[in-house]
């Protein structure tokens, strides 16, 4: 039977874990049975910005008390600020170990003039990998803030399972302990109801390798799979034994398809989850439990034929915070940098958080998003738009929807994002070669163009760069300056601009008019003009196959083309193949 989980089941378990870590503001995690480091990799991602500066820090930064009263918003989804992450596994597979090391390695900081590669880190973080079994006590893990064991307990041998709770909950006694394990009852969802005339068999299932039951498991290495009563009994029992309370006991993972036999409520969900929270016991009682756990571990170890050795530290890396962390520039300098960034982007309107991920902006703010908000509110040329007006009512929206508007005058033209492929002072082989950036009049602004002004929403529903007509200012703000182009007719590039352009491009007749004569002609592959042909008629544009590709050396047809056959040369940044989210194409397989 087809059973589909959306999101995939492993992601649903991870979301459950991350939600608890965020809500509990966890900063230190030990992942027991980390495997190839899938969870470790997620935990190693830096928070996009620091927590808000406290009163003492604001005083040191000399922030105007009036600005401190301004609403700076809050995170709609709390960010994790992990300071230490540790992985423990047997690492019997060299491949798993290599992947685990890669998962905790600091990202490469490649040079990028626009700073949009990786998110800057503003807090130090340490990541470690240990090889060893959980039956061996590692004093480095005592008093860990949070221990996670996801899909681990069902893999433990009969001789190792008794160590699980005494070591992890008794000796280490973390503040939080999170576990997940398969729900045996849900296995029936993968097949029709059993036929009384045949034994229990599920295609792809695995008989209990221990021989203790006649159950069929999901994985060949599972030593057991619990039913709901068995899972509840285990969790409540170990919680009582080691001074914990069961903060949450539930399950995740429901199939998207409807069960033809209506067993959804009976079978429940695919994976059990449980969150244990350490009770606030007196120090002497907690120490008694820890001593009891160590005695039990020693007794269990004495009965083992062989016991694991001391844990081996395999990797220890430090993710360094950016040098600019907690060292912001003045609010005036931040506002100037924002103005420069918006000028270079060719826009007067940008989302607050989108601008933040320009590394030059986040670094000059020292990693504090509040500094950016205060700088915008203080600047006479910038305005922060907090509220959106819809057709029914005006409601506050989250900070992820806030926008910054530039209301002043750009003092100089934008910095070209591409030099046409030539270095400073160099020219191409053809002096008349088109330069789309050069065609833009120096005094042109996006808000002056009808094409820009007619657009109201982008891919994500954002208001376009033309400037909003449906946003109002936040409390305590006022209109400042005016928009360039407000005195113009708003027609964008004039016909005179196009007529005197050194090349033909977007003509008055609309569409792609290469010759600018309105007849829709274009150059054939042999360099001759074919009148009346539409796009797609020429051999060059005949579709995927022979007519497409890089035609570097046309045979006897003049200079080589540096663009794909069947395409016009697009020399501006607008010709990038990247989609709205930065992927090479919207069809990229990201699964």
C-alpha positions in Angstrom: 0.0 0.0 0.0 1.1 3.5 -0.8 1.7 5.6 2.4 3.0 9.2 2.0 4.1 11.6 4.7 4.2 15.3 4.0 6.6 16.6 5.2 8.6 13.4 5.3 8.5 11.6 8.6 12.0 12.4 9.6 11.3 16.1 9.1 8.2 15.9 11.2 10.2 14.4 14.0 12.9 17.1 13.5 10.3 19.9 13.6 8.9 18.5 16.9 12.5 18.6 18.3 13.3 22.1 17.0 10.0 23.5 18.3 10.8 22.4 21.8 14.4 23.7 21.6 13.1 27.1 20.4 10.4 27.4 23.0 12.7 26.3 25.8 15.5 28.6 24.5 18.0 25.8 24.5 21.7 26.7 23.8 23.4 23.4 24.4 22.5 20.0 22.8 23.9 16.5 23.0 22.7 14.3 20.1 23.0 10.6 21.2 23.2 8.3 18.1 23.8 11.3 15.8 24.6 9.1 12.8 25.7 11.1 9.8 24.9 14.4 11.6 21.6 15.4 10.0 20.3 17.1 13.2 23.8 18.4 14.0 23.9 20.2 10.7 20.6 22.0 11.4 21.8 23.0 14.9 25.0 24.5 13.5 23.1 27.0 11.4 23.6 30.5 13.0 20.8 32.7 14.1 20.3 35.6 11.6 20.6 38.2 14.4 21.4 38.6 18.0 18.9 38.8 20.9 17.9 42.4 21.6 20.6 44.4 23.5 19.9 44.7 27.2 19.6 48.0 29.1 23.3 48.1 29.9 24.3 47.6 26.3 21.8 50.2 25.1 23.3 52.7 27.5 26.8 51.9 26.3 25.6 52.4 22.7 24.2 55.8 23.7 20.8 55.0 22.3 18.3 57.8 22.6 15.6 56.8 25.2 13.0 58.0 22.7 14.2 55.4 20.2 14.1 52.7 22.8 10.3 53.2 23.1 9.8 52.5 19.4 8.4 49.1 18.5 11.2 47.0 17.1 9.0 44.0 16.6 9.7 40.4 17.7 10.6 37.1 16.0 7.5 35.3 14.8 9.4 32.1 15.1 12.0 32.1 17.8 15.6 31.7 16.6 17.9 29.2 18.1 21.1 30.6 19.6 23.1 27.4 20.0 26.4 27.8 21.8 27.5 24.1 22.0 26.5 21.0 20.1 27.9 17.5 20.6 27.3 14.3 18.7 27.9 10.8 20.0 27.8 7.6 18.0 29.6 4.3 17.5 30.6 5.5 14.0 31.2 2.0 12.7 30.7 3.4 9.2 33.5 5.6 7.9 31.1 7.3 5.5 28.8 8.3 8.4 31.8 9.7 10.3 32.9 11.7 7.2 29.4 13.1 6.8 29.1 13.9 10.5 32.4 15.8 10.4 31.2 17.7 7.4 27.9 18.6 9.1 29.7 20.4 12.0 32.4 22.1 9.8 32.2 25.9 9.6 30.9 27.1 6.2 33.4 28.6 3.7 33.4 32.3 3.7 33.8 32.9 0.0 34.4 36.4 -1.2 31.2 38.0 -2.5 31.0 41.7 -3.2 27.3 41.7 -2.4 27.4 39.5 0.7 24.6 37.2 -0.1 26.4 33.9 0.3 26.0 32.5 3.8 24.3 34.0 6.9 26.8 35.8 9.1 27.4 34.4 12.5 27.4 36.8 15.5 27.9 34.3 18.3 30.6 31.7 18.9 29.7 28.1 18.8 31.6 24.9 19.6 30.8 21.6 17.9 32.2 18.2 18.9 32.0 14.6 17.8 32.7 11.6 20.1 33.0 7.9 19.3 31.7 5.5 21.9 28.7 3.7 23.4 26.1 5.2 25.6 26.8 2.6 28.3 30.0 4.3 29.1 29.8 7.4 31.3 31.4 10.6 29.9 31.7 13.3 32.6 31.8 15.9 29.8 28.0 15.3 29.4 27.0 15.8 33.0 24.5 18.6 33.5 24.0 18.9 29.7 21.1 21.3 29.0 19.3 19.0 26.5 19.9 15.5 25.3 18.2 14.2 22.1 17.9 10.5 21.2 15.8 10.3 18.0 15.0 6.8 16.7 17.8 5.4 18.8 16.4 3.3 21.6 14.8 0.7 19.3 18.3 -0.1 18.0 19.8 -1.0 21.4 20.9 -4.5 22.1 19.2 -6.3 25.0 22.4 -5.9 27.0 22.7 -2.1 26.4 19.1 -1.0 26.8 19.2 -1.1 30.7 22.0 1.5 30.6 19.8 4.0 28.6 17.8 5.8 31.3 20.3 5.4 34.2 23.2 7.0 32.2 21.3 9.6 30.2 18.7 10.7 32.8 20.4 9.6 36.1 24.1 10.4 35.6 23.9 13.2 33.1 20.5 14.6 34.3 19.9 17.1 31.6 17.3 19.8 32.0 15.4 18.4 28.9 15.5 14.9 27.4 13.8 14.2 24.1 13.2 10.8 22.6 11.4 9.4 19.5 10.7 5.8 18.6 8.5 3.9 16.1 4.9 3.1 16.9 4.5 -0.6 16.3 0.7 -0.4 15.9 1.2 1.9 12.9 3.0 -0.8 10.9 -0.4 -2.2 10.0 -1.1 0.9 8.0 1.4 -0.3 5.4 -0.7 -3.3 4.4 -4.4 -4.5 4.3 -5.9 -6.0 7.5 -4.5 -9.5 8.2 -6.1 -12.5 6.7 -7.0 -15.0 9.4 -6.0 -17.8 7.0 -2.5 -16.6 6.7 0.3 -15.7 9.2 1.2 -12.1 9.9 3.4 -11.0 6.9 4.0 -7.5 5.7 6.1 -7.1 2.5 9.3 -5.4 3.4 8.9 -6.2 7.1 11.5 -7.8 9.4 10.8 -10.4 12.0 11.8 -9.7 15.6 15.6 -10.5 15.5 15.6 -11.3 19.3 12.9 -14.0 18.9 11.1 -12.6 22.0 7.9 -11.8 19.9 6.3 -12.7 16.6 6.1 -9.1 15.6 7.3 -7.8 12.2 9.3 -4.6 12.4 10.1 -1.7 10.0 13.8 -2.1 10.0 16.2 -5.0 10.1 18.2 -3.6 13.0 15.2 -2.8 15.3 15.4 -4.9 18.5 11.9 -4.0 19.5 9.0 -1.7 18.6 6.6 -0.5 21.3 2.8 -0.3 21.3 1.1 2.8 22.8 0.7 1.2 26.3 4.3 -0.1 26.3 5.7 3.3 25.4 3.6 5.1 28.0 4.6 2.6 30.7 8.3 3.0 29.9 8.2 6.8 29.9 6.3 7.3 33.1 8.4 4.7 34.8 11.8 6.2 34.0 10.5 9.7 34.7 9.6 8.6 38.2 12.8 6.8 38.8 15.1 9.7 37.8 13.4 12.8 39.0 11.6 13.9 35.8 8.2 14.9 34.7 6.7 14.0 31.4 6.2 17.4 29.8 4.8 16.0 26.5 4.0 12.5 25.3 2.4 12.3 21.8 3.1 11.1 18.3 3.8 12.5 14.9 3.3 11.3 11.3 -0.1 10.7 9.7 -0.3 9.4 6.1 -1.7 11.8 3.5 -3.8 9.0 2.0 -7.0 8.0 3.6 -6.9 4.4 4.9 -9.4 2.3 2.9 -10.3 0.4 6.0 -10.8 3.4 8.3 -8.1 2.5 10.8 -6.6 6.0 11.3 -7.8 6.5 14.9 -7.0 3.0 15.9 -3.5 3.0 14.6 -2.5 6.6 15.6 0.7 8.1 14.2 3.9 6.6 12.9 6.4 7.8 15.6 6.1 8.3 19.4 7.7 11.4 20.9 8.3 12.3 24.5 9.8 15.3 26.3 11.1 14.8 29.8 11.7 17.9 32.0 13.9 17.6 35.0 12.1 18.4 38.3 13.4 21.2 40.5 14.7 19.0 43.3 17.0 20.1 46.2 20.7 19.7 45.4 21.1 16.8 47.9 18.2 14.8 46.4 19.6 15.3 42.9 23.0 14.1 44.0 21.5 11.0 45.6 19.8 10.1 42.3 23.1 10.7 40.4 25.0 8.4 42.8 22.3 5.8 42.5 22.6 5.9 38.8 26.4 5.5 38.9 26.1 2.5 41.2 23.6 0.9 38.8 25.8 1.5 35.8 28.8 0.0 37.6 26.7 -3.1 38.5 25.3 -3.5 35.0 28.9 -3.1 33.5 30.2 -5.8 35.9 27.7 -8.3 34.4 28.8 -7.6 30.8 31.1 -9.9 28.9 32.6 -6.8 27.2 32.0 -3.1 27.8 32.8 -0.2 25.6 35.9 1.9 26.1 36.3 5.5 27.0 34.7 7.9 24.5 37.1 9.2 21.8 37.0 12.8 20.8 37.1 12.8 17.0 36.5 16.4 16.1 36.3 19.7 17.9 35.6 22.9 15.9 34.9 26.5 16.8 32.5 28.5 14.7 33.9 32.0 15.2 31.6 35.0 15.5 32.1 37.8 13.0 34.5 40.5 14.0 31.7 43.0 13.7 29.5 41.2 16.3 28.3 43.6 19.0 30.3 46.5 17.5 27.8 48.5 15.6 28.5 51.8 13.9 26.6 55.0 14.6 23.0 55.2 13.6 23.8 57.9 11.0 26.4 55.6 9.4 23.9 52.7 9.4 21.4 54.9 7.7 23.9 56.0 5.1 24.8 52.4 4.3 21.1 51.6 3.9 20.7 54.4 1.5 23.7 53.2 -0.5 22.4 49.6 -0.6 19.0 50.7 -1.8 20.5 52.9 -4.5 22.7 50.1 -5.7 19.6 47.8 -5.7 17.8 50.4 -7.9 14.8 50.5 -5.5 13.2 52.8 -3.1 11.3 50.1 -1.3 12.6 46.9 0.3 11.6 44.4 3.0 13.4 45.0 6.3 14.6 41.4 6.6 15.5 41.2 3.0 17.9 44.1 3.4 19.3 42.6 6.6 20.7 39.6 4.7 22.9 42.0 2.8 26.0 41.2 4.9 27.2 44.8 4.7 24.0 45.9 6.5 24.0 43.3 9.2 27.7 43.8 9.9 27.5 47.5 10.3 24.6 46.9 12.8 26.8 44.6 14.8 24.3 41.8 14.4 21.5 43.7 16.1 18.4 44.1 14.0 17.2 46.7 16.5 20.1 49.0 15.3 18.7 48.9 11.8 15.2 49.7 13.0 16.5 52.6 15.1 18.6 54.0 12.3 15.7 54.0 9.9 13.4 55.6 12.3 16.0 58.3 13.1 16.9 59.1 9.5 15.0 62.0 7.7 15.3 60.1 4.4 14.1 56.7 5.4 10.7 55.5 6.6 9.7 52.2 8.2 6.3 50.8 7.0 4.8 48.6 9.6 1.1 48.3 8.7 -0.7 47.0 5.7 -4.1 48.2 4.6 -6.4 45.7 3.0 -9.9 46.0 1.6 -11.5 45.2 4.9 -9.5 46.5 7.8 -6.0 47.7 8.9 -4.1 45.2 10.9 -0.6 45.0 12.3 1.5 42.5 10.5 4.6 40.7 11.6 8.1 42.1 11.3 8.8 39.8 8.3 6.4 42.1 6.4 7.9 45.4 7.4 9.3 47.5 4.6 11.8 50.3 4.4 11.1 53.2 2.1 13.7 55.8 0.9 12.0 59.2 0.6 15.0 61.4 -0.2 17.1 62.0 -3.3 19.8 59.6 -4.5 23.0 61.7 -4.6 24.7 59.6 -7.3 23.8 56.8 -9.8 23.7 53.2 -8.8 27.0 51.2 -8.8 26.9 49.0 -11.9 26.4 45.4 -10.9 28.3 44.1 -14.0 30.9 45.7 -16.1 29.9 43.9 -19.3 32.7 41.4 -19.0 35.6 43.8 -19.4 38.0 45.1 -16.9 38.5 48.8 -16.1 39.6 50.7 -19.2 39.0 47.7 -21.5 36.7 47.4 -24.4 35.3 44.5 -26.4 36.1 43.5 -29.9 33.0 45.3 -31.1 32.8 49.0 -29.9 29.1 49.0 -30.8 28.3 46.0 -28.7 25.2 46.5 -26.6 25.4 47.5 -23.0 22.0 47.3 -21.4 23.2 49.1 -18.3 24.5 51.9 -20.5 21.0 52.4 -22.0 19.6 53.5 -18.7 19.4 57.3 -18.5 21.5 58.6 -15.5 18.5 60.3 -13.9 16.1 57.4 -14.3 14.5 55.8 -11.2 12.3 52.8 -11.0 9.4 54.9 -9.6 9.3 56.9 -12.9 8.5 53.9 -15.1 5.0 52.9 -16.0 6.1 49.3 -16.2 7.4 49.5 -12.6 4.5 51.6 -11.3 1.9 49.1 -12.7 3.2 46.3 -10.7 1.9 45.9 -7.2 3.1 42.5 -6.0 6.0 40.2 -6.5 6.5 36.5 -6.3 6.2 36.5 -2.5 3.3 39.0 -2.4 5.7 41.9 -1.6 4.8 45.3 -2.8 7.0 46.2 -5.8 9.9 48.6 -5.8 7.7 51.3 -7.4 6.6 52.3 -4.0 3.5 51.4 -2.1 0.0 52.8 -2.3 -1.5 50.5 0.3 0.9 50.9 3.2 0.7 53.5 6.0 3.4 54.6 8.4 3.9 53.2 11.8 3.0 55.0 15.0 5.1 58.1 15.7 6.5 58.4 12.1 5.9 61.1 9.6 6.4 61.6 5.9 9.8 63.0 5.0 11.2 64.2 1.7 9.7 63.4 -1.6 10.1 60.7 -4.3 12.1 61.5 -7.3 9.8 61.4 -10.3 6.8 62.8 -8.5 7.1 65.8 -10.8 7.3 63.7 -13.9 4.5 62.2 -15.9 5.6 58.7 -14.9 6.1 57.5 -18.5 9.5 56.0 -17.8 12.0 56.0 -20.7 10.8 58.4 -23.4 10.7 57.5 -27.1 13.5 60.0 -27.5 15.6 58.0 -25.1 15.0 54.8 -27.2 15.6 56.6 -30.5 19.0 57.8 -29.5 20.1 54.5 -27.9 23.2 52.9 -29.3 21.2 49.7 -29.8 17.6 48.6 -30.3 15.9 46.8 -27.5 12.5 47.4 -25.9 10.8 49.3 -28.6 7.6 51.4 -28.7 5.8 48.6 -30.4 6.2 46.2 -27.5 7.6 42.7 -27.4 11.1 41.8 -28.6 11.8 44.1 -31.5 15.4 43.5 -32.4 15.5 45.9 -35.3 13.3 48.6 -33.6 11.2 48.9 -36.8 8.1 47.3 -35.3 8.0 44.4 -37.8 9.1 41.8 -35.3 12.1 40.8 -37.5 15.1 39.0 -36.1 18.5 37.7 -37.3 18.5 34.2 -38.5 21.4 31.9 -37.6 23.1 32.8 -40.9 23.1 36.5 -40.1 20.3 37.3 -42.6 17.1 39.1 -41.8 13.9 37.1 -42.0 10.9 39.3 -42.2 7.6 38.2 -40.7 9.1 35.3 -38.7 8.0 35.0 -35.1 10.0 33.7 -32.2 10.5 30.0 -32.5 10.4 29.9 -36.3 14.1 29.9 -36.9 16.2 26.8 -36.7 18.2 28.4 -33.9 15.1 28.4 -31.8 13.5 25.2 -32.8 13.5 23.7 -29.3 15.6 21.4 -27.2 18.1 19.7 -29.4 20.2 20.6 -32.4 19.5 24.3 -32.6 20.4 25.0 -29.0 23.7 25.2 -27.2 26.8 27.5 -27.2 27.7 28.5 -30.8 31.3 29.8 -30.1 32.7 29.7 -33.6 30.1 30.2 -36.4 31.6 29.0 -39.6 32.5 32.0 -41.7 29.7 34.2 -40.2 31.7 36.9 -38.5 32.8 37.2 -34.8 32.0 34.5 -32.3 28.8 34.8 -30.2 29.2 34.6 -26.5 25.6 33.7 -25.8 23.4 30.6 -26.4 22.1 30.1 -29.9 18.5 31.1 -30.1 18.8 33.8 -27.4 19.4 37.5 -27.5 22.5 38.7 -25.5 21.3 39.8 -22.1 24.0 41.9 -20.6 22.4 43.1 -17.4 22.0 41.6 -14.0 18.4 41.0 -15.0 19.5 38.2 -17.3 20.5 36.1 -14.4 19.2 32.5 -14.5 18.5 32.7 -10.7 14.9 32.4 -9.7 13.2 34.6 -7.1 14.8 32.5 -4.3 18.3 32.4 -5.7 18.0 29.0 -7.2 19.3 28.4 -10.8 15.7 27.7 -11.9 12.3 27.3 -10.3 12.4 23.7 -11.4 15.4 22.7 -9.5 15.1 19.6 -7.5 15.4 20.6 -3.9 14.1 17.5 -2.4 
